[in-house]
């Protein structure tokens, strides 16, 4: 039986770049042949908190189910992101934003990166039919960093601490646009059944509207699939 996450035969992939660092972005439209089936499957999963960073609940997805989404693209992924080998499965989740803006922890009000490894590739599939928000990419104003590798981490962290000391913590809301500490350099619309791939060490975050209201139902909430390759 094929995976419900098998890549659609009519999926359309395109590449682009953004920012001063010319970060690569691979966009796949019409990613799934039946995205509604995946949403209905998600509604039967048990979601739970996973770590302190993601502002909501997650349900794990196995390698066998997740990888058919990207296997047909592995050669292209390797080429676009200049990898030494085809990337491998690292982890995967169905993710549902459930935390109201006023309850966000300080770390959840800032752009983040998934790891300092240049080889880590984030795969994000939008599964919210209401298309409430996409993904923003950012530049740290004080350093000009748009990505954080291991060689940049200590400077990034120290400048972030200095910035927070000077400007204070961001207000309790989802970041969507420029702030005192970060400049938004690119935004991707959260179009239903569209998938984007980017380096996990880029500074990014969910880009949600000011009036965003969390919904805990996977069939009507801000649902995404987050697959990480390494």
C-alpha positions in Angstrom: 0.0 0.0 0.0 1.4 3.4 -0.9 2.0 6.1 1.6 -0.6 8.9 1.9 2.4 11.2 1.7 3.6 9.9 -1.7 4.5 12.8 -4.0 1.9 13.6 -6.6 2.8 12.7 -10.2 1.7 16.2 -11.3 3.6 18.0 -8.5 5.5 21.1 -9.9 9.0 21.9 -8.4 10.7 25.2 -8.9 13.8 26.8 -7.3 14.6 30.4 -6.2 16.9 32.3 -3.9 16.5 35.0 -1.3 18.5 37.3 0.9 22.1 38.6 0.7 23.3 35.1 1.3 21.4 33.8 -1.7 19.8 31.0 0.3 18.1 28.4 -1.9 14.4 27.6 -1.7 12.8 24.7 -3.4 9.0 25.1 -3.8 6.7 22.2 -4.8 3.1 23.0 -5.8 0.4 20.3 -5.7 2.6 18.2 -3.5 0.1 15.5 -2.6 -2.4 13.7 -4.8 -5.0 13.8 -1.9 -4.1 16.3 0.8 -7.5 16.1 2.4 -6.9 12.4 3.1 -3.8 13.4 5.0 -5.7 16.0 7.0 -8.3 13.4 7.9 -5.6 11.0 9.0 -4.0 13.7 11.1 -7.3 14.2 12.9 -7.0 10.6 14.1 -3.5 11.1 15.5 -2.7 11.9 19.1 -1.0 15.3 19.3 1.2 16.3 22.3 3.7 18.9 23.3 7.2 18.2 21.9 9.9 20.3 23.3 9.8 24.0 24.4 10.2 25.7 21.1 7.3 24.7 18.9 4.2 26.8 19.8 1.7 23.9 19.7 1.3 20.2 19.5 2.9 17.5 17.3 2.4 13.9 16.3 5.4 11.9 15.0 5.5 10.5 11.4 7.6 7.5 10.6 10.3 7.3 8.0 8.4 4.8 5.9 5.4 7.1 5.7 7.3 10.4 5.3 10.1 9.7 2.8 7.9 8.9 -0.2 7.1 12.7 -0.2 10.7 13.5 -1.1 12.3 10.4 -2.6 11.5 11.5 -6.2 13.2 14.8 -5.4 16.4 13.6 -3.7 18.6 14.2 -6.7 17.3 17.7 -7.1 17.6 18.4 -3.4 21.2 17.3 -3.5 21.9 19.5 -6.4 20.0 22.6 -5.3 21.5 22.6 -1.8 24.9 21.5 -2.9 25.0 18.4 -0.7 27.8 15.8 -0.7 25.2 13.0 -0.9 21.4 12.6 -1.0 19.9 13.6 2.4 18.5 11.0 4.8 15.4 11.0 7.1 16.1 12.7 10.4 12.6 13.2 12.0 9.1 14.2 10.9 6.0 15.5 12.6 2.4 16.6 11.9 2.3 20.0 13.6 -0.6 22.1 14.9 -0.2 25.7 16.2 -2.2 25.8 19.4 -0.7 28.5 21.6 -2.4 31.9 21.7 -0.1 34.9 21.0 -0.5 36.2 24.6 0.9 32.9 26.0 4.0 32.6 23.8 7.3 32.1 25.6 10.0 34.6 24.9 11.9 32.2 22.6 8.7 31.6 20.6 8.5 35.4 19.7 11.8 35.3 17.8 13.0 33.8 14.5 14.8 30.5 15.1 17.0 28.0 13.3 16.6 24.2 13.4 20.3 23.4 13.8 23.7 24.8 12.8 24.4 22.1 10.3 24.5 23.4 6.7 23.4 19.9 5.5 20.1 19.9 7.5 17.2 20.5 5.2 13.7 21.5 6.4 10.7 20.3 4.4 7.5 22.1 5.2 4.1 21.1 3.8 1.1 23.5 4.3 -2.1 21.6 5.2 -4.3 24.4 6.4 -7.1 25.0 3.9 -7.8 28.4 5.4 -4.1 29.3 4.6 -3.6 31.2 7.8 -0.1 32.4 7.5 3.1 31.2 5.8 6.8 31.3 6.7 9.0 34.3 7.1 12.8 34.4 6.8 14.9 36.9 8.7 18.3 38.7 9.0 19.7 39.6 12.4 20.2 43.4 12.2 23.3 43.6 14.4 25.3 40.9 12.5 23.7 40.7 9.1 23.4 36.9 9.6 20.6 35.2 7.7 21.8 31.8 8.7 23.6 30.5 11.8 26.3 27.9 11.3 28.5 26.6 14.2 31.1 29.3 13.5 28.5 32.1 13.9 26.6 30.7 16.8 28.4 32.4 19.7 28.4 35.8 18.0 24.7 35.4 17.1 23.8 34.5 20.6 25.8 37.3 22.3 24.4 40.0 19.9 20.9 38.6 20.5 21.4 39.0 24.2 22.8 42.5 23.8 19.8 43.4 21.6 17.3 42.1 24.1 19.0 44.0 26.9 18.8 47.2 24.9 15.3 46.8 23.3 13.6 44.4 25.7 11.9 41.2 24.9 9.5 41.2 21.9 5.8 41.6 22.7 3.8 38.5 23.3 2.7 37.9 19.7 3.8 35.9 16.6 6.5 37.7 14.7 5.3 38.9 11.3 7.6 41.5 9.7 10.5 43.7 10.9 11.4 44.2 14.5 14.1 46.0 16.4 16.3 42.9 16.3 15.4 41.3 13.0 14.5 42.3 9.5 12.2 40.1 7.4 13.9 39.4 4.1 11.5 36.9 2.5 8.0 35.6 3.0 6.3 32.4 1.6 2.5 32.2 1.5 1.1 29.2 3.3 -0.7 27.8 0.2 -2.6 24.6 0.9 -0.8 21.5 -0.5 2.4 23.5 -1.3 5.7 22.3 0.1 8.9 24.3 0.6 12.4 23.1 1.3 15.2 25.3 2.8 18.3 25.0 4.9 17.4 24.4 8.5 20.1 26.9 9.7 18.4 29.8 8.1 16.6 32.2 10.5 12.9 31.7 10.0 9.5 31.4 11.8 5.9 30.9 11.1 4.4 34.1 9.7 1.0 34.4 11.2 -1.5 37.3 11.1 -2.0 39.6 14.0 -5.6 38.2 14.6 -4.5 34.6 14.5 -6.7 32.4 16.7 -5.3 28.9 17.5 -7.6 26.0 16.6 -6.8 22.6 18.2 -8.7 20.6 15.5 -6.3 19.3 12.8 -9.1 19.5 10.2 -9.7 23.2 10.7 -6.4 24.5 12.4 -3.1 25.6 11.2 -1.7 22.2 10.3 1.7 21.5 8.7 3.9 18.5 8.0 7.5 19.2 9.1 10.1 16.7 7.8 13.8 17.2 8.5 16.5 15.7 6.4 20.2 15.4 7.2 
